[in-house]
């Protein structure tokens, strides 16, 4: 039986648009154009989920949510607030009223459907099986990518690696740009997110919960949901940045079995808190002797910080210099005993430029290129460890 979704909005055009989006994915749609009508219909029809506007003439979305939560018959119904009010204070008010998720208009149909499916999956009652053993919840496998210096391409690596992993496993994954003020994925992929990483980092850590983080994710056509950083620093409090970033990662780990983190260089408050949450750490280096030596320092620092947890530390070699002045993978391995170079990524600036013009990861744009093949090999290594 199709799941019923109640859509509430005083704008008829929006009601029709959202209804068609969701009907196309097999949901039964109920519609209401004001708060009073919404409450009456919810009590009569008992929908599986409610998509609720905030700004309505008789009762606003906050009031409707509060009334729904008081009703024992429908008080547990999942609610997505879908509104043009996109300020942080608006979102906080929504969650405090009892909303489970928050989306800002306009939204891509793929993103809306992804949020609906995710929320229904998380709130749908699971059937009880007599005498069945209690399963241990599967933990999230988190991969952190670190550059030994700036400009090596950690963002490009994470974007393409997460896309290859999603293609390889046929599972949706999440990738996060943990680089406030240095985001590039949104412009490279042509995404206009409803919320940025910086919006989450402006919240009190106690408010950074899975629902708030999930509403900040952006859907893509290649099976990866993204937490995007902007390219503007928005008055970040660096004294609490580590605690808040950790809260974001902890929330993300509850939303996906596999999480990719673009950490960048290890020079920000809370770096230790971040890497201790990773089961796999990829360290990106080039083949210059000075960078290889720097990689040794980074490996030692990361190993010391994570000495009490089980993790893998692997090297990824980015070849972007002339062969006569660079070290070979074997020479780098000798400089870094115990740390094998897993893959060698070739420099392909022309292909990367073309992929950005097409607003897709290179691993999807040119899957047969040597770059994409090496990324795919790395994705297979990670898959074997996740399993």
C-alpha positions as CSV (number, residue, x, y, z in Angstrom):
1,X,0.0,0.0,0.0
2,X,1.4,3.4,-1.0
3,X,2.5,5.7,1.9
4,X,0.3,8.7,2.4
5,X,1.9,12.2,2.5
6,X,0.0,15.3,3.6
7,X,1.3,18.4,1.9
8,X,0.3,21.7,3.5
9,X,0.8,25.1,1.8
10,X,-1.4,28.1,1.2
11,X,0.1,28.5,-2.3
12,X,-1.9,26.4,-4.8
13,X,1.0,26.3,-7.3
14,X,3.3,24.9,-4.7
15,X,0.8,22.3,-3.6
16,X,0.4,21.0,-7.2
17,X,4.1,21.0,-7.8
18,X,5.1,19.1,-4.7
19,X,2.1,16.7,-5.2
20,X,3.2,15.8,-8.7
21,X,6.9,15.4,-7.6
22,X,5.9,12.9,-4.9
23,X,3.1,11.2,-6.8
24,X,5.6,10.4,-9.5
25,X,7.5,8.3,-6.9
26,X,4.5,6.3,-5.9
27,X,3.2,8.2,-2.9
28,X,-0.5,8.9,-2.2
29,X,-0.9,12.7,-1.8
30,X,-3.3,14.5,0.5
31,X,-3.4,18.3,0.3
32,X,-4.4,21.2,2.7
33,X,-4.0,24.9,2.2
34,X,-4.2,26.2,5.8
35,X,-3.3,25.0,9.3
36,X,-6.8,24.3,10.4
37,X,-7.6,22.1,7.4
38,X,-4.2,20.4,7.9
39,X,-5.0,19.4,11.5
40,X,-8.4,18.1,10.5
41,X,-7.1,16.1,7.6
42,X,-4.2,14.7,9.6
43,X,-6.6,13.5,12.3
44,X,-8.9,11.9,9.8
45,X,-6.4,10.3,7.3
46,X,-3.4,9.6,9.7
47,X,-0.7,10.3,7.0
48,X,2.7,8.6,7.1
49,X,4.5,12.0,6.7
50,X,3.6,15.7,6.5
51,X,5.3,18.3,4.4
52,X,4.4,21.6,6.0
53,X,4.8,25.2,5.0
54,X,5.6,27.8,7.8
55,X,4.0,31.0,6.5
56,X,0.2,30.5,6.4
57,X,-2.6,33.0,7.2
58,X,-4.5,31.3,10.0
59,X,-2.0,29.1,11.8
60,X,1.7,29.1,10.9
61,X,3.7,25.9,10.6
62,X,5.2,26.2,14.0
63,X,1.7,26.3,15.6
64,X,0.5,23.4,13.5
65,X,3.5,21.3,14.5
66,X,3.0,22.0,18.2
67,X,-0.7,21.0,17.9
68,X,0.2,17.8,16.0
69,X,2.7,16.8,18.7
70,X,0.0,17.2,21.4
71,X,-2.3,14.7,19.7
72,X,-1.6,11.0,20.8
73,X,-3.1,9.7,17.6
74,X,-0.7,11.6,15.2
75,X,1.9,13.0,17.6
76,X,4.7,10.8,16.2
77,X,4.0,11.6,12.5
78,X,7.2,12.7,10.9
79,X,7.2,16.4,9.7
80,X,9.3,18.1,7.1
81,X,9.1,21.9,7.2
82,X,9.3,23.1,3.6
83,X,9.6,26.9,3.5
84,X,11.2,30.0,2.1
85,X,12.4,30.9,5.6
86,X,16.0,29.8,5.5
87,X,17.7,31.6,8.3
88,X,19.4,29.7,11.1
89,X,16.9,31.1,13.7
90,X,14.0,29.8,11.6
91,X,15.4,26.3,11.4
92,X,16.1,26.2,15.2
93,X,12.5,27.4,15.8
94,X,11.3,24.6,13.5
95,X,13.2,21.9,15.3
96,X,12.1,23.3,18.7
97,X,8.5,23.2,17.6
98,X,8.9,19.5,16.8
99,X,9.8,19.2,13.1
100,X,12.0,16.2,12.1
101,X,13.5,17.8,9.0
102,X,13.7,21.2,7.3
103,X,14.0,22.1,3.6
104,X,14.3,25.6,2.1
105,X,12.4,26.5,-1.1
106,X,13.2,26.1,-3.9
107,X,14.5,22.5,-3.8
108,X,15.5,20.1,-6.5
109,X,12.9,17.2,-6.8
110,X,15.7,14.6,-6.3
111,X,16.6,16.3,-2.9
112,X,13.0,16.5,-1.8
113,X,12.4,12.8,-2.6
114,X,15.7,11.8,-0.9
115,X,14.6,13.6,2.3
116,X,11.1,12.0,2.2
117,X,12.5,8.5,1.7
118,X,15.2,8.9,4.4
119,X,12.7,10.2,7.0
120,X,10.1,7.5,6.2
121,X,12.8,4.9,6.5
122,X,14.0,6.2,9.9
123,X,10.5,6.5,11.4
124,X,8.8,3.4,9.9
125,X,8.1,0.8,12.6
126,X,10.1,-2.3,12.3
127,X,8.2,-5.6,12.6
128,X,9.0,-7.7,15.6
129,X,10.2,-11.3,15.0
130,X,9.7,-13.7,17.8
131,X,12.9,-15.2,19.3
132,X,15.0,-13.3,16.8
133,X,18.5,-12.3,18.1
134,X,19.0,-8.6,18.7
135,X,21.2,-7.3,15.9
136,X,24.1,-5.0,16.7
137,X,23.6,-1.6,14.9
138,X,26.0,-1.2,12.0
139,X,28.5,1.5,12.7
140,X,29.4,4.1,10.1
141,X,32.7,3.7,8.4
142,X,34.3,7.1,8.1
143,X,37.1,8.0,5.7
144,X,39.1,11.2,6.3
145,X,41.3,12.7,3.5
146,X,44.2,14.9,4.5
147,X,46.7,16.8,2.4
148,X,50.3,17.1,3.4
149,X,50.1,20.7,2.1
150,X,47.5,23.0,0.6
151,X,46.6,22.8,-3.1
152,X,47.2,19.1,-3.6
153,X,43.6,18.3,-4.4
154,X,42.0,16.7,-1.4
155,X,38.6,18.1,-2.5
156,X,38.9,16.7,-6.0
157,X,39.9,13.3,-4.5
158,X,37.0,13.1,-2.0
159,X,34.5,14.2,-4.6
160,X,35.5,11.6,-7.1
161,X,36.2,8.9,-4.6
162,X,32.8,9.1,-3.0
163,X,31.2,9.1,-6.4
164,X,33.1,6.0,-7.5
165,X,32.3,4.3,-4.2
166,X,28.6,5.0,-4.6
167,X,28.8,3.6,-8.2
168,X,30.7,0.5,-7.1
169,X,28.5,-0.4,-4.2
170,X,25.2,0.9,-5.5
171,X,24.6,2.5,-2.2
172,X,24.1,6.1,-1.3
173,X,26.9,7.7,0.7
174,X,27.6,11.1,2.2
175,X,30.6,13.3,1.6
176,X,31.3,16.4,3.6
177,X,33.5,19.5,3.0
178,X,34.9,20.1,6.4
179,X,36.6,23.2,5.2
180,X,34.5,26.3,6.4
181,X,35.1,29.2,4.1
182,X,37.0,27.1,1.5
183,X,34.2,25.3,-0.2
184,X,34.4,24.5,-3.9
185,X,32.0,21.6,-4.6
186,X,28.9,23.8,-4.9
187,X,30.3,25.9,-7.7
188,X,32.0,22.9,-9.4
189,X,28.8,20.8,-9.4
190,X,26.3,23.7,-10.0
191,X,24.5,23.2,-6.7
192,X,22.7,26.0,-4.8
193,X,22.3,24.5,-1.3
194,X,19.5,25.5,1.1
195,X,22.1,25.4,3.9
196,X,25.9,25.4,4.3
197,X,28.3,23.8,6.8
198,X,28.8,27.2,8.2
199,X,25.1,27.5,9.2
200,X,25.5,24.3,11.3
201,X,28.7,25.6,12.8
202,X,26.9,28.8,13.9
203,X,24.6,26.7,16.1
204,X,25.1,25.6,19.7
205,X,26.6,22.1,19.8
206,X,23.5,20.8,21.6
207,X,21.3,21.7,18.6
208,X,23.5,20.0,16.0
209,X,21.5,16.8,15.8
210,X,20.9,14.3,12.9
211,X,17.7,16.1,11.8
212,X,19.4,19.5,11.6
213,X,22.4,18.0,9.7
214,X,20.2,16.0,7.3
215,X,18.3,19.1,6.3
216,X,21.6,20.7,5.3
217,X,22.5,17.9,2.9
218,X,22.3,18.4,-0.9
219,X,21.3,15.6,-3.2
220,X,23.2,14.8,-6.4
221,X,22.6,12.7,-9.6
222,X,25.6,10.4,-8.8
223,X,24.3,8.8,-5.5
224,X,26.2,11.0,-3.0
225,X,24.6,13.4,-0.6
226,X,26.9,16.4,0.1
227,X,27.4,18.7,3.1
228,X,28.8,21.7,1.3
229,X,31.0,24.5,2.7
230,X,30.7,28.0,1.3
231,X,33.6,30.2,0.3
232,X,32.9,32.8,2.9
233,X,33.9,32.8,6.6
234,X,30.8,33.7,8.5
235,X,32.0,34.8,11.9
236,X,33.1,31.4,13.1
237,X,33.9,30.9,16.7
238,X,37.2,29.1,16.5
239,X,37.2,28.3,20.2
240,X,34.3,26.0,19.8
241,X,35.0,24.9,16.2
242,X,36.3,21.5,17.2
243,X,33.3,20.7,19.4
244,X,30.8,21.8,16.7
245,X,32.6,20.0,13.9
246,X,32.6,16.8,16.0
247,X,28.9,17.2,16.6
248,X,28.4,17.5,12.8
249,X,30.4,14.3,12.1
250,X,28.6,12.4,14.9
251,X,25.3,13.3,13.3
252,X,26.4,12.5,9.8
253,X,27.5,9.0,11.0
254,X,24.0,8.3,12.1
255,X,22.7,9.1,8.6
256,X,24.9,6.8,6.4
257,X,26.9,3.6,6.7
258,X,29.9,5.2,4.8
259,X,31.1,8.8,5.2
260,X,33.8,10.6,3.3
261,X,35.4,13.7,4.9
262,X,37.4,16.3,3.0
263,X,39.6,17.5,5.9
264,X,42.2,19.4,3.9
265,X,45.4,20.2,5.7
266,X,45.6,19.4,9.5
267,X,45.8,23.0,10.6
268,X,42.5,23.9,12.3
269,X,41.0,23.7,15.8
270,X,39.6,20.4,16.6
271,X,41.7,18.4,14.1
272,X,42.4,15.7,16.6
273,X,38.7,15.3,17.4
274,X,37.9,14.9,13.7
275,X,40.5,12.2,12.9
276,X,39.7,10.1,16.0
277,X,36.3,9.6,14.4
278,X,37.8,8.0,11.2
279,X,38.4,4.3,10.6
280,X,40.3,5.1,7.4
281,X,42.7,8.0,6.9
282,X,44.1,8.8,3.4
283,X,47.1,11.1,3.3
284,X,47.6,12.8,0.0
285,X,51.2,13.6,-1.0
286,X,53.0,14.5,-4.2
287,X,56.4,13.1,-5.3
288,X,58.6,16.1,-4.3
289,X,61.2,15.1,-1.6
290,X,60.1,18.0,0.6
291,X,56.4,17.0,0.5
292,X,57.3,13.4,1.1
293,X,59.2,14.4,4.2
294,X,56.2,16.5,5.3
295,X,54.1,13.4,4.9
296,X,56.3,11.6,7.4
297,X,55.5,14.3,10.0
298,X,51.8,14.2,9.2
299,X,51.7,10.4,9.5
300,X,53.5,10.5,12.9
301,X,51.2,13.2,14.2
302,X,48.1,11.3,13.1
303,X,49.4,8.0,14.5
304,X,50.1,9.6,17.8
305,X,46.6,11.2,18.0
306,X,44.9,7.9,17.1
307,X,47.1,5.5,18.9
308,X,44.2,4.1,21.0
309,X,41.8,3.4,18.1
310,X,41.8,0.9,15.3
311,X,42.4,2.6,11.9
312,X,44.1,2.4,8.6
313,X,46.5,5.1,7.4
314,X,47.3,4.9,3.6
315,X,49.2,7.1,1.2
316,X,47.8,8.4,-2.1
317,X,50.4,9.7,-4.5
318,X,49.5,12.6,-6.8
319,X,52.0,12.9,-9.7
320,X,51.9,16.5,-10.9
321,X,55.6,17.3,-11.4
322,X,58.2,16.4,-14.0
323,X,59.5,12.8,-13.7
324,X,63.1,13.9,-13.5
325,X,62.6,15.8,-10.3
326,X,60.1,13.6,-8.5
327,X,60.5,10.5,-6.3
328,X,59.2,7.1,-7.4
329,X,56.5,5.4,-5.3
330,X,59.2,2.9,-4.2
331,X,61.5,5.8,-3.0
332,X,58.6,7.4,-1.1
333,X,57.8,4.0,0.6
334,X,61.4,3.8,1.7
335,X,61.1,7.3,3.2
336,X,57.9,6.3,4.9
337,X,58.4,2.7,6.1
338,X,55.2,0.9,7.0
339,X,53.1,3.2,4.8
340,X,52.4,1.8,1.4
341,X,51.4,4.0,-1.6
342,X,48.0,2.6,-2.4
343,X,47.3,4.4,-5.7
344,X,49.1,6.9,-7.9
345,X,46.8,9.7,-9.2
346,X,47.9,11.3,-12.5
347,X,47.6,15.0,-13.1
348,X,44.8,15.6,-15.7
349,X,44.0,19.3,-15.5
350,X,42.3,19.5,-18.9
351,X,39.9,16.6,-18.0
352,X,39.2,18.1,-14.6
353,X,38.3,21.4,-16.2
354,X,36.0,19.7,-18.7
355,X,34.3,17.8,-15.9
356,X,33.7,21.0,-13.9
357,X,32.2,22.5,-17.1
358,X,29.8,19.6,-17.2
359,X,29.2,19.9,-13.4
360,X,29.9,16.2,-12.7
361,X,32.8,14.3,-11.0
362,X,35.5,13.4,-13.5
363,X,35.2,9.7,-12.4
364,X,31.7,9.8,-13.9
365,X,32.5,12.1,-16.8
366,X,35.5,10.1,-18.1
367,X,35.3,6.6,-16.4
368,X,37.9,5.1,-18.7
369,X,40.6,7.6,-18.0
370,X,43.6,6.6,-15.9
371,X,42.6,9.1,-13.2
372,X,39.2,7.4,-12.9
373,X,40.6,3.9,-13.0
374,X,42.9,4.7,-10.1
375,X,40.1,6.3,-8.1
376,X,38.0,3.2,-8.7
377,X,40.8,1.0,-7.4
378,X,41.0,3.0,-4.2
379,X,37.2,2.7,-3.9
380,X,37.5,-1.1,-4.1
381,X,40.2,-1.0,-1.3
382,X,37.8,0.9,0.9
383,X,34.9,-1.4,0.1
384,X,37.0,-4.4,1.2
385,X,37.6,-2.7,4.5
386,X,34.0,-1.7,5.0
387,X,32.9,-5.2,4.5
